[in-house]
Amino acid sequence: DLKVLIASVRDEHKMDKIFEQYKPEIVFHAAAHKHVPLMEDSPCEAIKNNVFGTQNVVNLSDKYNVKKFVLISTDKAVNPTNIMGATKRCCEMIVQTKNKTSKTEFVAVRFGNVLGSNGSVVPLFKKQIEEGGPVTVTHEEVTRFFMTIPEAVSLVLQASAMAKGGEIFVLDMGEPVKIIDLARNLIKLSGFEPNVDIKIEVTGLRPGEKLYEEVLMDEEGLQKTSNNQIRIGRPIEIDEAEFKKELNILKRVADNDQDEKVDLIMKSIVPTYVRREEVVV
């Protein structure tokens, strides 16, 4: 019995009406701008949607006594090198902070790339192969974690079922995959020879893109659960008064579209945020 509604998480009034009417018991919050290079160009949009859209839904979940709230997060939130990852880390902090004062159980589930999802690399590679190439890879050493849609969905449901509130669940994504190997294998599976029939072209890392993703911050530590594919990251202490103050500044900056000020404030909120060009190799 599915009811589909169109609304923006940024529209607090509309979201309030939806919560008031339907009074959901469980909220799975997946709404976000997730395109890394595009968000580098429009950081204020990433903040308005990801950070304050999440804050709206979190506050309404608390107001309408939702039993459980599950934030869908990303491995890009760990030591973020781009604004998208930094906004998602900020969302995790909003969820963990709210959990301390609310009857609602607020949790986050963090995982990597989902094969076949919107914007996934596999459909792009298939399209490039169909067109005769080239297949474009940003860097020869770039790696990513992958899981299938059914795996991701079942693990999110299982993690939310075992949630008690305040946890960040980290899904075991297995071993990271080299994107260039993925490209070679897809070319072979399509009946062609890599760099003979279909060329592989290395285009260079895009703005904000990492060579490899991580799934946990050093300071979090990992706890086992009854499911060996699900771990729990220990919550990091957050100074709530300071966090609230910084979010107010961030909101002002985003509302005034002051893109140039975003980085400084985000670094203050998310200390692990370091832009890729600042990383010393």
N, C-alpha and C positions, 0 to 999 in steps of 0.2 A: 504494500500500500504506500506507494511513493508519491510525495507531493513536491513538485519542483517549483521553486520561486527564484526570481531574479532580483538580486539586491546587492549593493556594495557594502562591504564591512566598514567602509569609511563613513557611511550614512548612519549615524548613531540613532536618529529618530526612526528611520525605517527598520533598523535592526531591533529596536526596542518594541515596535509594533509586532514584529514576527515572534519575538520571545514571549511577549504578553499573550499572543493568540495561541501559540503551539506549546508553550512551556516544556521545552525539551528536557529529557532526563540526561542524555549524553550529547556532548558537542564534540565533533571531530573538526578541528580548525585547520584547513589546508589552504585557505585563500592567501595567495602571496604573489608578488612579482618575483619571478625566480630566474630571469634571464640575466646572467652576470654582466656581459658587456653593455647591454642596454641600460642597466641600473647604474653602471659607472657614469653614463652620460646624463642620467636623470636621478641623482641621489635623493632629491627631495620627494620625488614620486615614490621611490622605494620606502622612504620613511613614513609618508602619509598612509600608504597602503599596508605595508608589513608591520610596522611598529604600532601605529595608532589605530589601524584597523583591528589588529590583535587586541589592543587595549580596550577598544569598544566592546568586543565580543567577550573578553575576560570579565569586564565590569558587569555586563548584562547577565552573564552566566551566574555571577555571584548574586546579583539583584533578584533573579528569578529562581534561585535555589536549584540550579542544575546539579545533578548528582556527580557527574564526572565530566571534566573538560580535557580533551587530548589535543595538544599542539603537535602538528606534523612539522618536525624540524629537519635539519640537513647536516651532513658532515661538513658542509661549508661554514657552519657556525663555529667550528673548532679552529682556533688561531686564524681568524678570517683575514684574507688578503684583499677582499673586495667588499663593497658597500652592501651587496646582497647578503653575504655571509654575516657581516656585522649586524645587520638589521635582524636576522634570524636569531643570533645570539642574544640580542636585546629582547626579543620575544620570549626566549627561554627564561630570561631574568624576570620579565613581567609576570610570567606564569608561576615561577618559584616564589616570588615575593607575595603574590596574591594568595597563594596556598596557605601562607602562615596565618592569615586573618579570616579566611573564608571557610564556610561549611562545605563548599564544593571541593572535590578532589581535583587539583590541577596538576597535570603531568605533561611531559614532552617526550616524543619518540623521534630519535635521530637516526637517519640512514642515508645511504648514497643514492646513486642513479638507478632509476627504475626502467628496465628495458621495455621499449614500446610505449612509454609515457610521452606526453606532449613535450616536444623539444628534444627527445632522446636521440642519441647519435646514430643508432642503427637504421631507423627509417631514412635519415639523411644519407648515410653511406649507400643504402639500397638504391635510392633515387639517383645518386651520383654514378653508381655502377650501371644502372639502366640507361643513363644518358651517355655511357661510354667513357666516363671519367672526366677529369681526374678525381680521385677520392682525396679529400683534403684533411690532413691531420695537423694540429697546431704545433706539435713538437714531438721528436722521436722518442723522448723519455716520458711523455705524459702518461699517467696511470689514473684509473678511476675504479671505484667499487661499483658492482652491479648486482641487482636482483630482479626477478620477474615481478609482474604486477600481482599475481596470486600470492607469491611469497610475501611481498610487502604488505598486502592487505591482511593476510592471516596473522602476520607478526604484529602489526599495529593493533589488531583486535585482541590478540593474546596479551600483549603488553598492557593494554588498557584494562583488561579483566583483572590482572594481578596488581594494578596500581592502588596505592594507598594514599597518594598525594605528595607532591613535591619532587618526585623522581624525574630524572632524565633517563629514559630507556635507550640503550644503544644496541642496535640490531647488528648481529654478526653478519658482515657482508662477504665473508670468505676472503680469498686473496685478491688484491687489486689486479686489474687487467691492464696491460699496455694497450693504449688505443691503436697504435700502429699495428699490433698483432691482430686486434679485432678487425681492422681494415683489411689486412692480408687474408685472414680467414674468410671474411665475407666475400671477397673477390674470388677466392678459390671455390667456395660453396656455390657461387653463381656460375661456375664453369670456366673461369678465366684465370690467366696467369698474372700475378701482381707485377707491375712495372714492365710487363711485356704487352699484354692486351689492355690492361687498365693501369694507368699511371697513379702512383701515390705521391701527392705533393705536400711538402711540409711548409706551412704558411706562417708560423711564428705564433707565440702565445698571444691571446687576445687580452684587452684591458681587464685587469683584475683576476686573470686566470692563474691557477696554481699548477705546478708540475704534478703534484700528488695531493690527494685529500687525506685528512686524518679523521678518525671517528671519536676521539676523546681528548680532552685537555689533560695535560700532565697532572694538574692539581686535583683532578676529580677522582681518580682511583676507580676500580671496577668491582662490582659485587655480582656474584653468580645468582641466577634464578632457577626455578624448576625447569625452564626451557633453556637448553644449552645454546640456543641462537639469540637469547636475549640477556643482556647484562644491564646493571643499573649503575649510573654514574653518581658518585656522592655529591650532593649539592654544595656549591661554593657559597661562602658567606657574602651577603650583599648588604651594604649600608643603605637601608631603606630610605631614610630621610634625604641622603645625598642623591640617591637614584631618582627619587621623585623630583627633586630640584632640577637635575640634569635633563630629565624627560620634558619638563616644562620649557626649558631653554631650547631643546631639540624641536619641540612642537612649534615654537615661535619661528625658528629658523626655517622649518619645512613649510609652514603656512605662508611665509614671506618669500618662498622660493630662493633662498640664499644658498645656492649649491656650494659656493666657495667656502662657506663656514661649516659645512656638514662634517668633514673629516676630523677637524679638531675636537668637536663635541663627541663624535662617535668614539674617538680614541680615549676620551675621558670616561665614557660610559663602559666601553668594552676594552679593557687594558690589553687584551691579547690581539687586538686588531692592528695589524701592520701591513701597509700597502706593499704589493709585490716588489715595486721598484726600490723600496726601502730595505728589503731583505738582503743581508750581506751573506753571500754564498762562500 
